[in-house]
Amino acid sequence: MKKEIYIINYGFSASNYGIGSYIREYIYCLKNIECHVNLIEIGINKTDFTFSIKEEDGIRRIQIPYSFQDNLKNYGKGICRLLRLYINDSSDLIFHFNYINIDFHIFDRIKNYFPQSKTILTIHFLYLGERFFGNVSLFKRIVRNQNDKFTNGKYQEVMDNYTIEKKIIENVDSVVCLSEDTFHLVNEEYKIPKRKLHLIPNGLRKNCVKLSHKQKLKVRQHFSIKPEEKILLFVGRVNEIKGIYPLLNCFEKIIREYPECRLVIIGDGDISGAIKNCKNVWPKVTFTGRQDQKSLYLWYQISDIALFPSFYEECSYVGIEMMMHGLPIIASDGYSVKNMFQEELNAKIARIENWKNFSKFEKNLTEAILEALDSDLSGLKNKAMNVYESTYNITIMQKKYKQLIDSL
């Protein structure tokens, strides 16, 4: 019999960013594998608050509205009771979880109501990222010394979240890690055996059309960018974990050396806070807000250098898009960022070095950008595209998920 896969998604902001892109590409992979694809969308209907089941493009979508009257525990219980009415328990049934910090409210009940089913968890984010910006050394110190004075009290919240994460990771049948850093962390610090872990980086369908020089000039004109301006492109949520503030702090030094540069920041978030950090360079900084894919891909086409100063990622679709478009990239060596980008392989690297004081990171970022502006980057562009083809092409992702699903 064909496998019956139920992907669990939530109507929260992350669905509109990396996890949303992941689920879209994952569904594409599954539709080319012998299985039935179902999408459980929780908290989606925010206006009419109605439960619905519908078929769209060969996918059964079960949409469950959010209940403002219930806490998450009761809400999760209600969800599982509802699903039991429409899903038959079977050894070919697979539930695929994607939100480790939310799914624990329904995971135990799913296992109770569907005891024959198998479960997969893809780790898109760990509390380590939110609390410590990916500072693995500090995280390991806390976990390994959880009973001493260093940990008690001050880091109790960390241990509480670690316990929740560890419980769900231990109890699912298979765990998908998107990066080498997470694969090793989950194995070593969460004590999960390697046989249960699957390293499957995100994949992306190739969807970029190269523009001619004349076409690029027209796009620049459309976006009010002068032909002589050098575009430094940042794409992502505007917040601390993405490294936006070290980037803004170093940009003033860049402008002194290369006044024709323009920093373009695409994404929503704390834009007002970022503007305050622009200091004397705000006329040379463009905040576009969030863009649809068509507009975003045009910005990729006309930009000169892509910037990826993030402290923590898992396997960023923005980073993959930058490589797919053949952009020269300047990246940090943050958690899992260093798994995607290596010096001269597909990027120039600005090391963070000190997790307590980012002044050294700002200095390294400044030097890397200045060096890139003064270099022939054609070789780096080609290398970025080669890494996309060899590691992040959708066919590689599809092959690995087929192997995983066949093994369950």
HELIX and SHEET records of a PDB file:
HELIX    1   1 SER A   13  ASN A   16  5                                   4    
HELIX    2   2 GLY A   18  LYS A   31  1                                  14    
HELIX    3   3 LEU A   72  ARG A   84  1                                  13    
HELIX    4   4 ILE A  100  TYR A  113  1                                  14    
HELIX    5   5 TYR A  127  PHE A  132  1                                   6    
HELIX    6   6 VAL A  136  ARG A  144  1                                   9    
HELIX    7   7 GLN A  156  ASN A  171  1                                  16    
HELIX    8   8 GLU A  180  GLU A  188  1                                   9    
HELIX    9   9 LYS A  194  LYS A  196  5                                   3    
HELIX   10  10 HIS A  213  HIS A  222  1                                  10    
HELIX   11  11 GLU A  240  LYS A  242  5                                   3    
HELIX   12  12 ILE A  244  GLU A  257  1                                  14    
HELIX   13  13 ILE A  271  LYS A  276  1                                   6    
HELIX   14  14 LYS A  279  LYS A  284  5                                   6    
HELIX   15  15 GLN A  293  ILE A  302  1                                  10    
HELIX   16  16 TYR A  317  MET A  324  1                                   8    
HELIX   17  17 VAL A  337  MET A  340  1                                   4    
HELIX   18  18 SER A  359  LEU A  373  1                                  15    
HELIX   19  19 SER A  378  VAL A  387  1                                  10    
HELIX   20  20 TYR A  388  TYR A  392  3                                   5    
HELIX   21  21 ILE A  394  SER A  407  1                                  14    
SHEET    1   A 8 SER A  52  GLU A  56  0                                        
SHEET    2   A 8 ILE A  59  ILE A  64 -1                                        
SHEET    3   A 8 CYS A  35  ILE A  42  1                                        
SHEET    4   A 8 LYS A   3  TYR A  10  1                                        
SHEET    5   A 8 LEU A  93  PHE A  97  1                                        
SHEET    6   A 8 LYS A 118  ILE A 123  1                                        
SHEET    7   A 8 SER A 174  CYS A 177  1                                        
SHEET    8   A 8 LEU A 197  LEU A 199  1                                        
SHEET    1   B 6 VAL A 285  GLY A 289  0                                        
SHEET    2   B 6 CYS A 261  ILE A 266  1                                        
SHEET    3   B 6 LYS A 230  VAL A 235  1                                        
SHEET    4   B 6 ILE A 305  PHE A 308  1                                        
SHEET    5   B 6 ILE A 329  SER A 332  1                                        
SHEET    6   B 6 LYS A 348  ALA A 350  1                                        
END                                                                             
